[in-house]
Amino acid sequence: MTRLGHWLLRPLPVLACLLAGGCLSFHRGAPEPGRTSLGSKPAVLPAQILDNHIVVQVKWDKYGPYNFMIDTGSSVTLVTPDLAQRYGEKDVPLPVMPQVPVQAADGSSVLLQPAVLSRIELGSARFSDVPVLVYDCGSLSTQLGIKIDGVLGFPLFRQVLLTLDYPHSQVTLASPPVLPAAGESTIGFADLDKSPVIPMRLGERRMIARIDTGSDEALSLNPHGLGARFASGPTEGPTVGTLTGDRAQRIGRLDQTLYLGGYAVPRPVVELVDEVSFIGGGILKYFAVTFDQEHDEVTFRRDATDPIAIPGRRNSGLSFDKTPAYWRVVGVIPGSPADAADVQLGDLVTQVDGDPVANWGIRRYERLMANAESVTYTFLNGNAKTDKKLRVVDVVP
């Protein structure tokens, strides 16, 4: 499966479009959120954890429900064209507003249409006059198996306390202050490019990392100057889909301990990157994480006392771009069972273990990769179908 880390906008400098005195003006930096209103009681929303991403479903009009992914690694909020058309400020027609160049993690950029939404409602929390960029979330919807209507960036939540409670699958929006509870670990963060960057430690070396809920990885590590030691790898891993194209990962398991505030993560599985390191849902899923942008603090809480053990990566060697009718092969790991079976980029898979790919949601396929000894893929070549039984192996033990 295509992994979604790096797929979303990374919070590098962008050109933000704001309305000033009825005219368009531009400044460098991320768009500021509009007004936020919240009742006296916190807004508590049930959430889904899909491939280590956190998604909330809300309904405030007859057209909903709407599904939003929360991405603290993004400096902007994305919404679909339908939502932008429905709630875009009518005195700023979309065709009049020039497109905005947005930079992805790998340095490439795309042009997206800006808009200002009159509102986004998350339970009792209402966000008004929200600057957004318009993006078709169809690929993300297909990957996660549900319709995604938008991706909520970190600046949207600057006026509330945002708690992403992965273990209990819920999101809480509250008004500050909230007193810390026992067992919590609070870390000050730098608001770098409108997203949170915190100090951490790898073994005895200090490092910084972005908190990126838009990534499904455990830790994406820039190893420069850290003296990183590996228990396994690094080796070529799955292909990830990015905003502007696909690329193969380099992954491995460290032979060191990552220290996150008062918590230890022994021997994490990491992806090697050239940009700023970031921790994603693969580690965050063990915590309830509260962001306080007023005081530039993030608090980690974990009720469980068992050690944090990051699972290895198992794969048949294939990465896919999914559609409801077929999965297109976008990556083949060298030396993998898929490589040995001569699977080629662009090959189409219509069934997995005899079941149409439309029936394979992301959770079901993850369980298969975690437990199966082998998987049978049905490949389509013209009108002919061919079954290939591929072993599932440890890419990173």
ABEGO torsion letter per residue (X at the ends): XBBABGABBBBBBBBBBBBBGGBBBBBBEBBBBBBBBBBABBBBBBBBBBGGBBBBBBBABAAOBBBBBBBAABABBBBBAAAAAAABBAABBAAABBBBBBBBAAGBBBBBBBBBBABBBBEABBBBGBBBBBBBAAAAAAAAGBBBAEBBBAAAAAABBBBBBAAAGBBBBBBOBBBBBBGBBBBBBBBBGGBBBBBBBBEABBBBBBBBAABABABBBBABGAGBBBABOBBBBBBBBBAAEBBBBBBBBBABBBBBEABBBBGBBBBBBABBBBBBAAAAAABBBBBBAAAGBBBBBBABABBBBBBBBBBAGBBBBBBAABBBBABBBBGBAAAAAGBBBGBBBABBGGBBAAABBAAAAAAAAAABABBBBBBBBEABBBBBBBBBBBABX
